[in-house]
Amino acid sequence: MVNVVLGGFYGDEGKGKIIDYLAADADITVRYSGGNNAGHTIIVDGVKFAFHLIPSGILNKGTKAVIGNGVVVDPKVLIEEMKVVEENGYSVENLCISNKAHLIMPYHIAMDRLLEELRGNGKIGTTVRGIGPTYCDKYERSGIRVGDLLSAKFEDKVRENVARKNDIFRLYGREEFDAEEIIKEYKGYAEILKPYIMDTVILLHNAISENKKIVCEGAQATLLDIDHGSYPFVTSSSPCVGGVCTGTGIGAKYLNEVYGVVKAYSSRVGEGPYITEQKNEIGDTIRELGHEYGTTTKRPRRCGWLDAVALRYAVMINGLTGIAINHLDTIGKLDKIKLCVAYNYKGDVNMDFSTDQEYIDECEPVYEEFDGNFGDISNVKSRKDLPENAKKYLDRIEELAGAPIKFIGTGAGRENMIVE
């Protein structure tokens, strides 16, 4: 059985908490896209874990944590993350890294920084972690994969890539890279990572044939998808459900439940359209109540109301079988809550979401208002026991989205959750 957890909006929805719950009895958790430009935060016994590459199932003894072929891997970051896991009393012996995953090299990070600077006012707002340039090399077919770390051809591939990249850096008067230094550095990483590198496609299909439980976790989210998001203000991979198949080698027929995670409000990091953003006191209040600062970058997130039109789009694109909604406790601290239920496009009120920026620029959100003040709901374990104001809000979201709410986050801890 293969279940999927992915982001419904712009990322940072609290996917790690839902993954952590589903991974409790899973045999394998697998990350299928993105790189260390994303983070999943989990709080266990008061200890905060921010996972950027390692699947969060690593905290469950007996659960294999697979970094799939669709992920781009910065080995330095990965090794640092492995150390943090071990320093907190957990083991990384069940970590598995796809030999087909691509490596982030130092020149990718420099290229990311250069490209963002050259965009000027049209910058995308990348995390400058080298993610985009690594995917560019992947599709240009000059990338270096994790399996290459163990190959006799590794040194030649590094030298060839460095020579090409230095031509570009020289053109812009930037510092050039020394291939031999990179080779030495990455050979050191190879010695540490060698026991964990394998063909994870075979591993996953063996598990499927044995009826093992697999949880696939996405990074970023639907509206940041390279194809279906608000292009060009998107990530460089496919966080949508299609990315599961390409990023793991698992065929579509094996997928079971697909859960989309959102917050009871919304947020976004970086540039790009965001129709329900509140550039006012409400937005600032939501940011502080929800501690909305990037797990990876610490950047303050743009905050606003929940957009049911965009959520309906995420349900459609991903074929969501269920919705997980976090931070109900956070939004419940406000006196009044607004929910975007439609768009007004030049007088036409509809629920037609589009990633066309010119269309979004002409749209005005249509809101419905709900009473807040939910009180302390952190220990509520059933939806029927929630305050009436909270139930009305959830019922309307469910109605508009066209998919059932299966998980409700009522606090920061892993235990603060209602499962329907």
C-alpha positions in Angstrom: 0.0 0.0 0.0 1.4 3.4 -1.1 0.0 6.6 0.5 1.1 10.1 -0.5 1.4 13.3 1.5 1.8 16.5 -0.5 1.4 20.3 -0.1 -1.9 21.9 -1.2 -0.7 25.5 -1.6 2.7 27.1 -1.5 4.5 24.8 0.9 5.2 25.1 4.7 1.8 23.6 5.5 3.0 21.3 8.1 3.4 18.2 6.0 5.9 16.7 8.4 3.3 16.3 11.1 1.0 14.3 8.9 3.9 12.2 7.5 5.1 11.5 11.0 1.6 10.2 11.9 1.3 8.0 8.9 4.9 6.8 9.2 4.3 5.5 12.7 3.4 2.1 11.3 4.9 2.4 7.8 7.7 0.1 6.6 9.1 2.8 4.3 8.9 6.6 3.9 10.2 8.1 0.7 11.0 11.6 -0.3 10.3 12.0 -4.0 11.2 15.6 -5.1 13.0 18.8 -4.3 16.2 19.3 -2.3 17.3 21.1 0.8 15.3 24.2 -0.2 12.5 22.7 1.8 12.0 21.6 5.4 9.7 19.4 7.3 9.4 20.3 11.0 8.4 17.8 13.6 8.3 18.2 17.4 8.9 15.0 19.3 8.9 15.1 23.2 9.7 18.8 23.0 12.6 18.4 20.6 12.2 20.1 17.3 13.5 18.3 14.2 13.8 20.2 10.9 14.3 17.7 8.1 15.5 19.1 4.8 16.5 15.9 2.9 16.0 12.9 5.2 12.4 11.5 5.2 10.9 12.1 8.6 10.2 8.4 9.1 13.8 8.1 10.1 12.6 8.7 13.7 10.6 5.5 13.7 12.6 2.4 14.5 12.2 -0.2 11.8 11.1 2.3 9.1 13.3 2.7 6.1 13.8 6.3 5.1 14.4 6.6 1.3 15.7 9.6 -0.6 14.2 8.9 -4.1 15.7 9.5 -7.5 13.6 12.7 -8.0 15.5 14.5 -5.1 18.6 16.6 -5.6 21.1 16.0 -2.9 23.6 18.3 -1.3 25.9 15.7 0.4 27.3 18.2 2.9 23.8 19.1 4.1 22.7 15.5 4.2 25.7 14.4 6.4 25.1 17.3 8.8 21.4 16.3 9.0 22.5 12.6 9.7 24.6 13.9 12.6 21.8 15.8 14.1 19.6 12.7 14.0 22.2 10.6 15.7 23.1 13.3 18.3 19.4 13.1 19.4 19.6 9.4 20.1 18.2 8.1 16.8 19.8 5.9 14.2 20.4 6.5 10.5 21.0 2.8 9.7 17.7 2.6 7.8 18.6 5.5 5.5 18.6 4.6 1.8 19.7 7.0 -1.0 18.9 6.5 -4.6 21.9 6.1 -6.9 19.9 8.0 -9.5 19.4 11.1 -7.4 21.4 14.1 -8.7 24.1 15.8 -6.7 24.2 19.5 -5.9 27.7 20.7 -6.5 29.3 23.9 -5.3 29.1 25.5 -8.7 25.3 25.0 -8.7 25.0 27.2 -5.7 27.1 29.9 -7.2 25.1 29.6 -10.4 21.9 29.9 -8.5 23.1 33.1 -6.9 24.3 34.6 -10.2 21.1 33.9 -12.0 19.0 35.4 -9.2 21.1 38.5 -9.3 20.8 38.8 -13.1 17.0 38.6 -12.8 17.0 42.0 -11.0 13.5 43.1 -10.2 12.2 39.9 -11.8 13.8 37.7 -9.3 12.0 34.5 -8.3 13.0 34.4 -4.7 14.9 31.1 -4.7 16.6 29.9 -1.5 20.0 30.0 -3.4 20.7 26.4 -2.5 21.6 25.3 -6.0 18.4 23.4 -6.6 17.3 24.9 -10.0 20.8 24.7 -11.6 21.1 21.1 -10.5 17.8 20.2 -12.2 19.0 22.2 -15.2 22.1 20.0 -15.5 19.9 16.9 -15.0 17.7 17.7 -18.0 20.7 19.0 -20.0 22.1 15.5 -19.3 25.4 16.7 -17.8 24.4 16.1 -14.2 26.4 14.1 -11.7 24.3 11.5 -9.8 24.8 10.0 -6.3 25.9 6.7 -7.8 28.7 8.5 -9.6 30.3 9.1 -6.3 31.2 5.4 -6.4 32.3 5.4 -10.0 35.8 5.6 -11.6 34.3 8.2 -13.9 33.4 10.6 -11.1 36.6 12.6 -11.4 36.3 13.1 -15.1 32.7 14.2 -14.8 33.6 16.8 -12.2 36.5 18.2 -14.3 34.3 18.4 -17.4 31.5 20.2 -15.6 33.8 22.6 -13.7 35.5 23.6 -17.0 32.1 24.5 -18.6 30.8 26.3 -15.5 34.1 28.3 -15.1 33.6 29.6 -18.7 30.4 31.2 -17.5 31.7 32.5 -14.2 34.7 34.0 -16.0 32.4 35.8 -18.4 30.7 37.5 -15.4 33.9 38.1 -13.5 33.0 35.6 -10.8 35.4 33.4 -8.8 36.2 30.2 -10.6 36.1 26.7 -9.1 39.0 24.2 -8.6 37.9 20.8 -9.8 40.5 19.0 -7.7 39.3 20.6 -4.5 35.7 19.6 -5.3 36.8 16.0 -6.1 38.7 15.8 -2.8 35.7 17.1 -0.9 33.2 14.9 -2.5 35.3 11.8 -2.2 35.2 12.4 1.6 31.4 12.6 1.4 31.4 9.3 -0.7 33.1 7.4 2.1 30.4 8.4 4.6 27.5 7.9 2.3 28.6 4.7 0.5 26.7 2.3 2.8 23.4 4.0 2.1 23.6 4.3 -1.7 21.5 1.8 -3.6 18.9 1.2 -6.4 15.9 2.4 -4.4 13.5 1.5 -7.3 14.2 -2.2 -6.7 13.9 -1.7 -3.0 10.5 0.0 -3.3 9.1 -2.6 -5.7 10.3 -5.5 -3.6 8.4 -3.8 -0.7 5.3 -3.4 -2.8 5.4 -7.1 -3.8 5.5 -8.0 -0.1 2.5 -5.7 0.7 4.6 -3.3 2.8 3.2 0.1 3.8 5.0 3.0 2.0 4.4 6.7 2.6 5.6 9.1 -0.1 6.3 12.6 1.1 6.5 15.7 -1.1 8.4 18.9 -0.7 7.1 22.3 -1.5 3.5 22.1 -2.8 1.0 22.2 -5.7 1.1 25.9 -6.5 4.9 25.7 -6.7 4.8 22.8 -9.2 7.0 23.4 -12.3 4.0 22.6 -14.6 0.9 23.3 -12.5 2.1 26.2 -10.3 2.3 29.9 -10.6 5.1 29.8 -13.2 7.8 31.2 -13.2 7.5 31.7 -9.4 7.7 28.0 -8.8 10.2 25.3 -7.7 12.2 23.3 -10.2 10.5 19.9 -9.7 7.1 18.3 -9.5 5.6 18.4 -6.0 2.3 17.3 -7.4 1.2 13.6 -7.4 2.8 13.1 -10.8 6.2 13.7 -9.2 5.6 10.6 -7.1 5.8 8.3 -10.1 8.8 9.9 -11.7 10.6 10.7 -8.4 10.4 7.1 -7.0 9.8 4.7 -9.9 6.5 3.7 -8.3 3.7 3.2 -10.9 0.4 5.1 -10.6 -1.6 1.9 -10.1 0.1 1.3 -6.7 -1.0 4.6 -5.2 -3.7 4.5 -2.6 -4.6 7.5 -0.5 -3.4 11.0 -1.6 -3.5 13.5 1.2 -3.2 17.3 0.5 -2.0 19.4 3.5 -3.0 23.0 4.0 -3.2 25.4 6.9 -6.4 27.0 8.3 -5.0 30.1 6.8 -2.3 30.4 4.1 1.2 31.6 3.6 3.9 31.9 0.9 7.6 32.4 0.8 9.3 34.2 -2.2 7.8 36.1 -5.0 4.7 35.5 -7.1 0.9 35.9 -7.1 -1.0 35.4 -3.8 -4.6 36.6 -4.1 -5.6 36.3 -0.4 -2.4 37.8 1.0 -3.0 40.3 3.8 -0.3 43.1 3.7 -1.7 44.6 6.9 -2.1 44.0 10.6 -4.1 40.8 10.1 -1.2 39.3 8.0 1.3 40.4 10.7 -0.9 38.9 13.4 -1.3 35.6 11.6 2.5 35.4 11.0 3.3 35.9 14.7 0.6 33.6 16.0 1.7 30.8 13.5 5.4 31.5 13.9 5.6 31.8 10.1 9.3 32.0 9.4 11.0 29.6 6.9 12.3 26.3 8.3 15.2 26.5 5.9 15.7 30.2 5.3 14.2 31.8 8.4 12.6 34.3 6.0 9.2 35.8 7.2 6.4 34.3 5.2 3.7 36.2 3.5 0.4 35.4 5.3 -3.3 35.7 4.5 -6.7 33.9 4.4 -7.3 30.4 3.2 -8.2 30.2 -0.5 -10.9 27.6 -1.1 -10.7 28.2 -4.9 -7.0 27.3 -4.9 -7.7 24.3 -2.6 -10.3 23.0 -5.0 -7.7 23.3 -7.8 -5.2 21.2 -5.7 -7.9 18.6 -5.1 -8.5 18.4 -8.9 -4.8 18.3 -10.0 -3.7 15.7 -7.5 -6.9 13.6 -7.2 -6.8 14.2 -3.5 -8.7 11.6 -1.4 -8.4 13.6 1.7 -7.3 17.0 3.2 -5.2 17.6 6.2 -5.7 21.0 7.7 -3.2 22.3 10.3 -3.1 25.4 12.5 -6.8 25.3 13.3 -5.8 26.4 16.8 -3.9 29.4 15.4 -6.6 30.8 13.2 -9.1 30.2 16.1 -7.4 32.8 18.2 -8.8 35.5 15.9 -12.2 37.1 16.6 -13.2 36.9 12.9 -11.9 34.6 10.2 -12.3 35.1 6.4 -12.4 32.3 3.8 -12.0 33.0 0.1 -15.0 31.2 -1.6 -14.8 32.6 -5.1 -12.9 35.0 -7.4 -14.5 38.1 -8.9 -13.0 38.5 -12.4 -14.2 41.7 -14.0 -17.7 41.2 -12.5 -17.8 37.4 -13.1 -17.9 35.6 -9.8 -16.6 32.0 -10.2 -14.4 29.3 -8.8 -12.0 29.1 -11.7 -8.5 29.0 -10.5 -5.7 29.8 -12.9 -1.9 30.1 -12.7 -2.0 32.9 -15.3 -0.7 35.9 -13.5 -2.6 38.4 -15.7 -5.8 36.7 -14.8 -5.0 36.6 -11.1 -4.0 40.3 -11.2 -7.5 41.1 -12.4 -9.3 38.9 -9.8 -10.6 40.1 -6.4 -11.2 37.5 -3.7 -14.8 36.9 -2.6 -14.9 36.3 1.2 -17.2 34.7 3.7 -16.7 35.6 7.3 -16.8 33.2 10.3 -16.6 33.7 14.0 -13.3 32.7 15.7 -12.4 32.5 19.3 -12.2 28.6 19.4 -10.5 28.6 22.7 -8.0 25.8 23.7 -8.6 22.9 21.3 -5.2 21.3 21.7 -6.5 18.2 23.5 -9.7 17.7 21.4 -9.6 14.3 19.8 -12.9 14.3 17.8 -14.2 16.7 15.2 -17.7 16.5 16.8 -16.2 17.8 20.0 -14.8 21.0 18.5 -16.5 24.3 19.2 -19.4 25.1 16.8 -17.5 28.0 15.3 -14.6 25.7 14.3 -17.0 23.0 12.9 -18.8 25.6 10.7 -15.5 26.8 9.3 -14.3 23.2 8.6 -17.6 22.2 7.1 -17.5 25.1 4.6 -13.9 24.4 3.6 -14.8 20.7 3.0 -17.9 21.7 0.9 -16.0 24.1 -1.3 -12.9 21.9 -1.8 -14.8 18.8 -2.8 -12.8 16.4 -0.6 -13.1 15.2 3.0 -11.0 16.6 5.8 -9.2 13.6 7.3 -6.7 15.3 9.6 -7.0 18.4 11.8 -4.0 19.9 13.5 -4.9 21.4 16.9 -1.5 22.3 18.2 2.3 22.1 17.5 2.9 18.7 19.0 2.6 15.4 17.2 -0.1 14.4 19.6 -2.2 17.5 18.9 -4.2 16.1 16.0 -7.7 14.9 15.2 -7.9 11.9 12.8 -11.2 11.2 11.1 
